[in-house]
Amino acid sequence: MPTLTPAHVTAATFNQALTRFRAALGTEWVLASDEDRATYHDPYSMGDGLDHEPSAALAPASAEEVRAIVRIANEFKIPLWPVSRGKNLGYGGAAPVQKGNVVLDMGRMKRIDVDPKYAHCLIEPGVSYFDLYNHLKDNDIALWMSVPGNGWGSVLGNALDRGIGYTPYGDHTDTLCGLEVVLPDGDLLRTGMGSMANSKVWQAYHYGYGPGWDQMFVQSNLGIVTRGGMWLQPEPDMSARVSLALPHLDDAAWALDILAELRRRDVIQHNIVFGTPVRSASVMSQRKDWYDGPGALPDAVNEAMMKKLGLGWWNTKLSLFGYAGAVEAHIKLIRDLFEPRIGKPLEFEIWHKGDPAEKSARGIPSTMPLNSVNWYGGRGGHLSFAPVMPPDGRLILDYAKGTKAIYDEMGHDYSASFTIGKRHINNVSLIFYDRDDAAMTARVDTLYRRLVARAARDGFAEYRGHIDYQGMIADTFDFNNHALGRLNERVKKALDPNNVIAPGRNGIGRADTSTLTTAKGAKA
């Protein structure tokens, strides 16, 4: 018998539901043992993770099985927590917001269909970045993909959570084109041009006829996406990439202004990551290799680390893609803008079509960046705080200095980067910790809440959040007495009256939303 049931569901009712789920999926795909549940805990939880422990997990193989699960869930009032692969590390992994939800694990759904001529694909949630990369490579398809830091993750799941990569197609949500969705009552919907039964242009055009509902299923709990179309990058004739290491903290002011302008003009077509020494060093070393004392990493240690690893105070990699003439012209432009300021020539790595893929600036999946969670040792973990801000170099630098001062005050190492998009910058503050250090995890929780409060006070908001903080982040969107939150709740209740799809995800469908609160009153 399960040792845990969803809230407000009796053990007898839950066992009846499990019996029905087994009939729909097969016994082996209903996972309800203690060992099964443990595999769905947040691997980076600050503690034992039991606050978000699921009561079971279900592993469907098709959209029809997902529909069957949803119908049974409604009958027994069983809350489901859909995940694509459960690799949303740093945001909760596969763990639900509310303890006792049943995880709906779509990792078995791995179908890939690629159109090489028109440069798009139609994929299921279980397709990882490694799966899609290998499919393109093994079938000699001249299309490139964009990847985030964690290649284990789901291509579709990352796009649905507004994840990013670092090639021209790195705004992953923008590349979505046509979704297949199981609604909270078990009905099946296709958005956009896919709403025509015999459509030949589902992945060719973002919109349909009348209102477009695709964004309703991004970062939401209003349906379960079982397939999605995504655009892929046609292989360019040439790519070039270069690394920049800027030696001074204040270099961010002028460099960010230049880079943001190049990004706006599509000279640089990808999201640019502009990061501190700890961000780079944490992938290849641990804190104890540099310093084992109390408090935040001293500036002198940062300087020594920079010198030994050849880093600057700010470090970035720029890539160029396209026809050879355009890439060469942009190389010259970047040289003219940066070489006089840094006092040395830039060394570009050039790739031409036909050269080995490893020399190119294409997206190649990797899990190397996950090494950073080992910074403090022990069982490592990390949070990411990334408010959306204007692309203003001086503003961002001043904000970074203020953020670093909070880290210093709290005795925590400052690891950060700025991700430069087309019209914004995400001021990404990484927070590493040792899960088994209770004092450190308590400090990290306080630090994160202070950063949220400070950003909300200053008019900047998070774009994504960990399951521990999703409600708090949602409440910072407080215009007109939380009009957005109230709309989300009205739509949720209309589509999902039993609240069976991911209750609490991104603050929607929480147990009690009668009084919305805000982080603005917290200490900043």
C-alpha positions as CSV (number, residue, x, y, z in Angstrom):
1,M,0.0,0.0,0.0
2,P,1.3,3.5,-0.8
3,T,2.7,5.4,2.2
4,L,1.6,8.7,0.7
5,T,-1.6,9.8,-1.0
6,P,-2.6,13.1,-2.6
7,A,-4.1,15.7,-0.3
8,H,-7.9,15.2,0.4
9,V,-7.8,11.7,-1.2
10,T,-8.3,8.6,1.0
11,A,-6.0,5.6,0.8
12,A,-8.9,3.5,-0.4
13,T,-9.8,5.9,-3.2
14,F,-6.2,6.3,-4.2
15,N,-5.7,2.5,-4.5
16,Q,-8.9,2.3,-6.6
17,A,-7.3,5.0,-8.9
18,L,-4.1,3.1,-9.1
19,T,-6.0,0.0,-10.2
20,R,-7.6,1.9,-13.0
21,F,-4.3,3.5,-14.0
22,R,-2.7,0.0,-14.2
23,A,-5.6,-1.2,-16.4
24,A,-5.0,1.8,-18.8
25,L,-1.2,1.7,-18.9
26,G,-0.1,-1.8,-17.8
27,T,1.1,-2.6,-14.3
28,E,4.8,-1.9,-15.0
29,W,4.1,1.8,-15.9
30,V,2.4,2.7,-12.6
31,L,5.2,3.4,-10.2
32,A,4.1,3.6,-6.6
33,S,6.8,2.1,-4.4
34,D,9.0,4.1,-2.1
35,E,11.9,3.6,-4.4
36,D,9.9,4.7,-7.4
37,R,8.8,7.9,-5.6
38,A,12.4,8.7,-4.6
39,T,13.5,8.9,-8.2
40,Y,11.1,11.9,-8.7
41,H,12.4,14.0,-5.8
42,D,14.1,17.3,-6.6
43,P,17.8,16.3,-6.9
44,Y,18.8,19.7,-5.7
45,S,16.3,20.1,-2.9
46,M,17.5,22.1,0.1
47,G,16.9,19.3,2.6
48,D,15.3,15.9,2.2
49,G,12.9,17.0,-0.6
50,L,9.9,15.5,1.1
51,D,7.9,18.7,1.0
52,H,7.5,18.0,-2.7
53,E,7.3,14.2,-2.6
54,P,5.0,12.6,-5.2
55,S,2.6,9.8,-4.2
56,A,3.3,7.8,-7.4
57,A,4.3,8.2,-11.1
58,L,2.6,7.2,-14.3
59,A,4.5,6.6,-17.6
60,P,2.3,6.8,-20.7
61,A,3.5,5.9,-24.1
62,S,1.0,7.9,-26.2
63,A,-1.4,10.8,-26.3
64,E,-4.3,8.4,-26.0
65,E,-2.8,7.0,-22.8
66,V,-2.4,10.5,-21.5
67,R,-6.1,11.1,-22.3
68,A,-7.1,8.0,-20.4
69,I,-5.0,9.1,-17.4
70,V,-6.6,12.5,-17.3
71,R,-10.1,11.0,-17.4
72,I,-9.3,8.7,-14.5
73,A,-7.7,11.6,-12.6
74,N,-10.9,13.6,-12.9
75,E,-13.0,10.7,-11.8
76,F,-11.0,10.2,-8.6
77,K,-9.9,13.9,-8.1
78,I,-6.2,12.8,-8.4
79,P,-3.8,15.8,-9.1
80,L,-1.3,15.1,-11.8
81,W,2.1,16.7,-12.3
82,P,3.1,16.4,-15.9
83,V,6.9,16.4,-16.8
84,S,8.5,15.8,-20.1
85,R,11.7,14.1,-18.8
86,G,12.0,15.6,-15.3
87,K,15.4,17.2,-15.9
88,N,14.4,20.8,-15.2
89,L,17.3,20.9,-12.8
90,G,17.6,24.0,-10.6
91,Y,13.8,24.5,-10.9
92,G,12.6,21.4,-9.1
93,G,13.4,18.6,-11.5
94,A,10.4,16.2,-11.7
95,A,9.0,17.1,-8.2
96,P,5.6,18.7,-7.9
97,V,4.8,22.0,-6.2
98,Q,2.3,20.2,-3.9
99,K,3.2,17.1,-2.0
100,G,1.3,14.0,-3.0
101,N,0.7,14.8,-6.7
102,V,1.1,12.0,-9.1
103,V,3.9,12.6,-11.6
104,L,2.9,12.1,-15.2
105,D,6.2,11.2,-16.7
106,M,6.2,11.4,-20.5
107,G,9.8,10.3,-21.0
108,R,8.6,7.2,-23.0
109,M,7.1,9.4,-25.7
110,K,10.1,9.9,-28.0
111,R,8.8,10.1,-31.5
112,I,10.8,12.4,-33.9
113,D,9.6,13.6,-37.3
114,V,11.9,16.0,-39.2
115,D,11.2,17.8,-42.5
116,P,14.8,18.4,-43.9
117,K,13.5,20.7,-46.7
118,Y,11.4,23.1,-44.7
119,A,13.6,23.0,-41.6
120,H,11.2,22.0,-38.8
121,C,10.4,19.0,-36.7
122,L,7.4,17.5,-34.8
123,I,8.5,15.8,-31.6
124,E,7.1,14.3,-28.4
125,P,8.0,15.4,-24.8
126,G,10.4,12.5,-24.1
127,V,12.8,13.6,-26.9
128,S,16.0,14.9,-25.3
129,Y,18.6,17.2,-26.9
130,F,20.9,14.2,-27.3
131,D,18.1,12.3,-29.1
132,L,17.4,15.1,-31.5
133,Y,21.0,15.8,-32.1
134,N,21.8,12.1,-32.9
135,H,18.7,11.9,-35.1
136,L,19.9,14.8,-37.2
137,K,23.5,13.5,-37.3
138,D,22.7,9.8,-38.0
139,N,20.3,10.7,-40.8
140,D,22.8,13.3,-42.3
141,I,20.2,16.1,-42.0
142,A,21.8,19.5,-42.6
143,L,19.8,21.2,-39.8
144,W,21.2,22.6,-36.6
145,M,19.5,22.8,-33.2
146,S,19.8,25.0,-30.2
147,V,20.7,23.5,-26.8
148,P,20.7,24.8,-23.2
149,G,23.2,23.8,-20.6
150,N,21.6,20.5,-19.8
151,G,21.5,18.1,-22.7
152,W,19.6,15.6,-20.7
153,G,16.5,17.7,-20.8
154,S,13.5,17.6,-23.0
155,V,13.6,19.8,-26.2
156,L,9.9,20.4,-26.0
157,G,9.7,20.7,-22.2
158,N,12.5,23.4,-22.2
159,A,10.7,25.4,-24.8
160,L,7.4,25.2,-22.8
161,D,9.2,26.6,-19.8
162,R,10.7,29.5,-21.8
163,G,14.2,28.0,-21.7
164,I,17.0,29.3,-23.9
165,G,20.0,28.2,-25.9
166,Y,22.9,30.0,-27.5
167,T,22.5,29.9,-31.3
168,P,20.2,31.9,-33.6
169,Y,17.3,29.7,-32.6
170,G,18.0,30.1,-28.9
171,D,14.7,31.6,-27.9
172,H,13.2,28.2,-27.7
173,T,9.6,29.3,-27.1
174,D,9.8,31.4,-30.3
175,T,10.6,28.3,-32.3
176,L,7.4,26.5,-31.2
177,C,5.0,26.1,-34.1
178,G,1.9,24.0,-33.5
179,L,1.0,22.1,-30.3
180,E,-1.0,18.9,-29.6
181,V,-2.6,19.2,-26.2
182,V,-4.7,17.0,-23.9
183,L,-7.1,19.4,-22.1
184,P,-8.0,19.0,-18.4
185,D,-11.1,17.0,-19.3
186,G,-9.3,14.6,-21.6
187,D,-10.2,16.2,-24.9
188,L,-7.5,16.5,-27.5
189,L,-6.6,19.8,-29.2
190,R,-4.2,20.9,-31.9
191,T,-3.4,24.6,-32.1
192,G,-2.7,26.8,-35.0
193,M,-3.0,25.3,-38.5
194,G,-3.1,21.9,-36.9
195,S,-6.7,22.6,-36.0
196,M,-7.5,21.6,-39.6
197,A,-7.6,17.8,-39.7
198,N,-5.7,17.4,-42.9
199,S,-3.4,20.4,-42.5
200,K,-0.2,20.4,-44.5
201,V,1.2,23.6,-42.9
202,W,1.0,22.9,-39.2
203,Q,4.7,23.6,-38.6
204,A,5.0,26.3,-41.3
205,Y,2.9,29.0,-39.7
206,H,2.8,30.1,-36.1
207,Y,-0.8,31.1,-36.1
208,G,-4.2,29.6,-37.1
209,Y,-7.5,31.2,-37.7
210,G,-9.0,33.3,-34.9
211,P,-7.3,33.5,-31.4
212,G,-4.0,31.8,-31.0
213,W,-3.8,29.6,-27.9
214,D,-0.2,28.3,-28.0
215,Q,1.1,30.6,-25.3
216,M,-1.7,29.5,-23.1
217,F,0.1,26.2,-22.6
218,V,3.6,27.7,-22.0
219,Q,4.5,27.8,-18.3
220,S,1.0,26.8,-17.5
221,N,-1.2,24.1,-16.1
222,L,-4.1,24.5,-18.5
223,G,-3.3,21.4,-20.5
224,I,-0.7,18.7,-21.2
225,V,1.4,19.1,-24.4
226,T,1.9,15.7,-26.0
227,R,3.5,16.8,-29.3
228,G,5.0,20.1,-30.5
229,G,6.4,21.5,-33.7
230,M,9.7,23.4,-33.6
231,W,11.7,25.2,-36.2
232,L,15.4,24.2,-36.8
233,Q,18.3,26.2,-38.1
234,P,19.4,25.5,-41.7
235,E,23.1,24.8,-41.7
236,P,25.0,27.9,-42.6
237,D,27.9,28.2,-45.0
238,M,30.2,29.5,-42.3
239,S,30.4,30.1,-38.5
240,A,33.0,31.9,-36.4
241,R,33.4,32.1,-32.6
242,V,35.6,34.1,-30.3
243,S,36.1,34.4,-26.5
244,L,36.4,37.7,-24.7
245,A,37.8,38.2,-21.2
246,L,37.4,41.7,-19.8
247,P,39.7,42.4,-16.9
248,H,37.7,44.9,-14.8
249,L,34.3,44.9,-13.0
250,D,33.4,48.2,-14.6
251,D,34.0,46.9,-18.1
252,A,30.5,45.6,-18.0
253,A,29.0,49.1,-18.5
254,W,30.5,49.8,-22.0
255,A,30.7,46.1,-23.1
256,L,27.0,45.4,-22.4
257,D,25.9,48.5,-24.4
258,I,28.0,47.4,-27.4
259,L,26.8,43.8,-27.2
260,A,23.2,44.7,-26.7
261,E,23.3,46.9,-29.9
262,L,24.9,44.1,-31.9
263,R,22.2,41.8,-30.6
264,R,19.4,44.2,-31.5
265,R,20.8,44.5,-35.1
266,D,21.2,40.7,-35.4
267,V,24.9,41.0,-36.0
268,I,25.1,38.6,-33.1
269,Q,22.1,36.3,-33.6
270,H,22.2,34.4,-30.3
271,N,21.6,35.0,-26.6
272,I,25.0,36.2,-25.2
273,V,26.1,35.0,-21.8
274,F,28.4,37.5,-20.0
275,G,29.6,36.0,-16.8
276,T,31.8,36.3,-13.7
277,P,34.9,34.2,-12.8
278,V,33.1,31.9,-10.4
279,R,30.6,31.0,-13.1
280,S,33.5,29.8,-15.4
281,A,35.6,28.3,-12.7
282,S,32.8,26.3,-11.1
283,V,32.5,24.1,-14.2
284,M,36.2,23.0,-13.9
285,S,37.0,23.3,-10.2
286,Q,35.7,23.5,-6.7
287,R,35.8,26.3,-4.2
288,K,38.3,24.4,-2.0
289,D,40.8,24.5,-4.8
290,W,41.0,28.3,-4.4
291,Y,39.8,29.1,-0.9
292,D,38.5,27.3,2.1
293,G,37.8,30.1,4.5
294,P,34.6,31.6,5.9
295,G,32.4,34.1,4.2
296,A,32.2,35.1,0.6
297,L,35.2,34.5,-1.7
298,P,37.6,37.5,-1.2
299,D,38.4,39.7,-4.2
300,A,42.0,38.7,-4.0
301,V,41.1,35.1,-4.5
302,N,39.0,36.0,-7.5
303,E,42.0,37.8,-8.9
304,A,44.2,34.8,-8.4
305,M,41.6,32.5,-10.0
306,M,41.3,34.8,-13.0
307,K,45.0,34.9,-13.5
308,K,45.5,31.2,-13.3
309,L,42.6,30.2,-15.5
310,G,43.0,33.1,-18.0
311,L,39.7,34.6,-17.1
312,G,38.5,38.2,-17.0
313,W,36.1,39.7,-14.5
314,W,33.6,39.3,-17.3
315,N,33.8,36.4,-19.8
316,T,31.7,35.8,-22.9
317,K,31.7,33.9,-26.2
318,L,30.4,35.3,-29.4
319,S,29.3,33.3,-32.4
320,L,28.5,34.4,-36.0
321,F,26.5,32.4,-38.6
322,G,25.6,32.8,-42.2
323,Y,27.0,33.3,-45.7
324,A,30.8,33.7,-45.7
325,G,30.7,37.3,-46.9
326,A,28.4,38.4,-44.1
327,V,30.3,36.5,-41.4
328,E,33.6,38.0,-42.5
329,A,32.1,41.5,-42.5
330,H,30.8,40.9,-38.9
331,I,34.2,39.6,-37.8
332,K,35.7,42.9,-38.9
333,L,33.0,44.9,-37.2
334,I,33.6,43.1,-33.9
335,R,37.4,43.5,-34.2
336,D,36.9,47.3,-34.8
337,L,34.6,47.6,-31.7
338,F,36.6,45.5,-29.2
339,E,40.3,45.3,-30.1
340,P,41.1,49.0,-29.4
341,R,39.5,48.7,-26.0
342,I,41.1,45.4,-24.9
343,G,44.5,46.2,-26.5
344,K,45.1,42.9,-28.4
345,P,43.8,41.1,-31.5
346,L,40.8,38.7,-31.2
347,E,41.3,35.1,-32.2
348,F,38.3,33.7,-34.1
349,E,37.7,30.0,-34.6
350,I,36.4,29.6,-38.2
351,W,34.3,26.8,-39.5
352,H,33.2,26.2,-43.1
353,K,30.5,23.8,-44.3
354,G,32.1,20.4,-44.5
355,D,34.5,20.9,-41.7
356,P,34.2,18.7,-38.5
357,A,31.1,19.6,-36.5
358,E,33.2,20.1,-33.3
359,K,34.8,23.2,-34.9
360,S,31.5,24.9,-35.6
361,A,29.4,27.1,-33.4
362,R,26.4,24.8,-33.7
363,G,24.5,23.6,-30.7
364,I,26.0,20.3,-29.4
365,P,24.4,18.8,-26.3
366,S,26.5,18.5,-23.1
367,T,26.0,18.0,-19.4
368,M,29.4,19.6,-18.5
369,P,27.8,22.8,-17.1
370,L,26.2,20.7,-14.4
371,N,29.6,20.3,-12.8
372,S,29.1,23.8,-11.3
373,V,26.8,22.4,-8.6
374,N,29.9,20.8,-7.0
375,W,31.3,24.2,-6.1
376,Y,30.8,23.9,-2.4
377,G,31.3,20.2,-2.3
378,G,28.9,17.6,-0.7
379,R,25.6,17.0,-2.4
380,G,25.5,20.1,-4.5
381,G,22.6,22.1,-5.9
382,H,21.8,25.5,-7.3
383,L,19.1,28.0,-7.7
384,S,18.9,30.7,-10.5
385,F,17.5,34.1,-9.9
386,A,17.2,35.9,-13.3
387,P,15.1,39.1,-13.3
388,V,14.3,40.6,-16.7
389,M,15.9,44.0,-17.1
390,P,16.5,46.7,-19.7
391,P,19.7,46.3,-21.8
392,D,21.4,49.3,-20.3
393,G,25.1,48.7,-19.4
394,R,25.4,51.2,-16.5
395,L,22.0,50.1,-15.0
396,I,23.0,46.4,-15.2
397,L,26.5,47.0,-13.7
398,D,25.1,49.0,-10.8
399,Y,22.5,46.3,-10.2
400,A,25.2,43.7,-10.3
401,K,27.2,45.6,-7.7
402,G,24.2,45.8,-5.4
403,T,23.5,42.1,-5.8
404,K,27.1,41.2,-5.1
405,A,27.0,43.4,-1.9
406,I,24.0,41.3,-0.7
407,Y,25.9,38.1,-1.5
408,D,29.0,39.5,0.4
409,E,26.8,40.5,3.4
410,M,25.4,37.0,3.6
411,G,28.7,35.3,3.2
412,H,28.0,33.6,-0.1
413,D,30.1,33.5,-3.3
414,Y,28.8,35.7,-6.1
415,S,28.4,33.7,-9.4
416,A,26.5,35.6,-12.1
417,S,26.0,36.2,-15.7
418,F,24.0,38.5,-17.9
419,T,22.1,36.8,-20.7
420,I,21.6,39.4,-23.5
421,G,18.4,38.9,-25.6
422,K,17.0,40.9,-28.4
423,R,15.5,43.7,-26.2
424,H,16.3,42.6,-22.7
425,I,18.9,41.3,-20.3
426,N,18.4,38.5,-17.8
427,N,20.5,39.4,-14.8
428,V,21.2,35.8,-13.8
429,S,22.5,35.3,-10.3
430,L,23.4,31.6,-9.6
431,I,23.3,30.4,-6.1
432,F,25.3,27.3,-5.3
433,Y,25.0,25.3,-2.1
434,D,25.7,22.1,-0.3
435,R,22.4,20.4,0.3
436,D,23.7,18.7,3.5
437,D,24.8,22.0,5.1
438,A,21.6,23.2,6.9
439,A,23.1,26.6,7.8
440,M,24.0,27.2,4.2
441,T,20.6,26.1,2.7
442,A,18.9,28.4,5.2
443,R,21.1,31.3,4.1
444,V,20.4,30.5,0.5
445,D,16.6,30.6,1.1
446,T,17.0,34.0,2.7
447,L,19.3,35.2,-0.1
448,Y,16.8,34.2,-2.8
449,R,13.9,35.8,-1.1
450,R,15.8,39.0,-0.6
451,L,16.7,39.1,-4.3
452,V,13.1,38.6,-5.3
453,A,12.0,41.3,-3.0
454,R,14.6,43.7,-4.2
455,A,13.8,43.1,-7.9
456,A,10.1,43.5,-7.3
457,R,10.7,46.8,-5.5
458,D,12.8,48.1,-8.4
459,G,10.3,47.0,-11.1
460,F,12.1,43.9,-12.3
461,A,10.5,40.4,-12.3
462,E,11.7,36.8,-12.7
463,Y,10.8,35.0,-15.9
464,R,11.0,31.4,-14.4
465,G,11.1,30.0,-10.9
466,H,11.9,27.0,-8.7
467,I,8.9,25.1,-7.3
468,D,9.6,26.4,-3.8
469,Y,9.1,30.0,-4.9
470,Q,6.7,29.9,-7.9
471,G,3.8,31.4,-5.9
472,M,5.9,34.1,-4.4
473,I,7.2,35.1,-7.9
474,A,3.7,35.0,-9.4
475,D,2.5,37.4,-6.7
476,T,5.1,40.1,-7.7
477,F,3.0,40.5,-10.9
478,D,0.6,42.7,-9.0
479,F,-0.7,45.4,-11.4
480,N,-4.4,46.3,-10.7
481,N,-4.7,44.1,-7.6
482,H,-3.0,41.1,-9.3
483,A,-5.3,41.2,-12.4
484,L,-3.1,38.6,-14.2
485,G,-3.3,36.2,-11.3
486,R,-7.0,36.6,-11.1
487,L,-7.4,36.0,-14.8
488,N,-5.3,32.9,-14.6
489,E,-7.4,31.5,-11.8
490,R,-10.7,32.2,-13.7
491,V,-9.3,30.4,-16.7
492,K,-8.0,27.5,-14.6
493,K,-11.3,27.0,-12.9
494,A,-13.2,27.1,-16.2
495,L,-11.0,24.5,-17.9
496,D,-9.9,22.4,-14.9
497,P,-12.7,22.6,-12.3
498,N,-11.2,19.6,-10.4
499,N,-7.7,21.2,-10.4
500,V,-6.1,17.9,-11.6
501,I,-3.4,19.4,-13.9
502,A,-0.3,20.6,-11.9
503,P,-2.0,22.5,-9.1
504,G,0.2,25.4,-8.0
505,R,2.5,25.4,-11.0
506,N,3.7,29.0,-11.5
507,G,1.3,30.1,-8.8
508,I,-1.9,29.0,-10.6
509,G,-4.4,26.7,-8.9
510,R,-2.9,27.0,-5.4
511,A,-4.8,25.6,-2.5
512,D,-5.7,29.1,-1.3
513,T,-5.6,32.1,-3.7
514,S,-8.2,34.1,-1.8
515,T,-5.5,36.5,-0.6
516,L,-2.7,37.2,-3.0
517,T,0.5,38.5,-1.4
518,T,3.5,40.2,-2.7
519,A,7.3,40.0,-2.2
520,K,7.6,43.8,-2.3
521,G,7.2,44.1,1.5
522,A,10.1,41.7,2.2
523,K,13.6,42.9,3.2
524,A,15.6,43.8,0.1
